[in-house]
Amino acid sequence: MEKRVEHIELKPEMQVDELVDAMGKSGVFSAGRVAKAVEIYCEMLEAGSTIFMGVGGAMVPGGLRRVLTQAINEGLVNVIVTTGANVTHDLIEAFGGYHTRGEALVNDAELRERGISRIFDVYVPQQVFELFEDRIQPMFAEVTKEGAQMSSAELLRRIGSRLDDENSFVKAAAVKGVPVFCPAIADSILGLQAWLYTQEHELNIDCLRDIREVVELANNAKEPGAMLLGGGVAKNFVFQSMLLTPQSFKYAIQITMDRPEHGGLSGATLEEAKSWGKLAPDAKAVMVIGDATVIFPLVMASVLKRRAQKL
């Protein structure tokens, strides 16, 4: 029997999970998919899934740093794959730097003269990159005392264990034993700083060791699930981890603004992943088209509420 669309009714005292529940009863368009994402995430947790989270895009400059940290601290994620940029911006804040709110329609040549770099309407002052360099270079010296060759996950574990900022997702991951892979670490300010360090010292971040470590995690994963914010390298590295194992992801959620027609991975449908064997044929999956800085906090807030109610 066909289900009718139940129209959303807002109430002054309505909480996030109540809104998501109402969106689920509507059941259509992105509202219905947000509710489906919450349902799948809760099912992953109930199944004891090993949850791999891909964090692409500018999630930390976009205000999601503490949401990622909460997800780690609450046991909502087991493996993270992210960009060098997200790690860089997390460390900037951990070192005492900051991001500011700006404007999207602005004279960027003037911003350059003022020493400001822009990420849409987020401004990053030049002095925070100077602070980053001042702090990360001696930290490289510290972490290489444990050995100069390592995967990106081992590098970030060592860095995270030396941070004091409780809001840092890199620190939280190190404390909780959640590996954070950064397979494209060279494509970031962190990567540039690592290269500068190697001009006079030894440091070898082994990207092939990353593959070995993530494949081992995938091979041993229980009821594996994927939560993908954006796409790019983070999405592919999560998905390809299953290609050398006898299993596939049984759950998958992706939040993206991209489209599939041009063949790019960021917009590739989750159904397409089944043709590669990355996603199981009977996998429970949903793709939410929208801004992750809006949708991801909604999903996680609702998941936290429902989880608390069952504890």
Buried (B, 14 or more C-beta within 10 A) or exposed (E): EEEEEEEBEEEEEEEBBBBBBBBBBBBEEBBBBBBBBBBBBBBBBEBEBBBBBBBBBBBBBBBBBBBBBBBBBBEBBBBBBBBBBBBBBBBBBBBEBEBEEBEEEEEEEEBEEEEBBBBEBBBBBEEBBEBBBEBBBEBBEEBBEEEBEBBBBBBBBBBBEEBEBEBBBBBBBBBBEBBBBBBBBBBBBBBBBBEBBBEEEEBEBBBEBBBEBBBEBBBEBEBBBBBBBBBBBBBBBBBBBBEEBEBBBBBBBBBBEBEBEEEEBBBBEBEBBBEEBBBBEEBBBBBBBBEBBEBBBBBBBBBBBBBEEEE
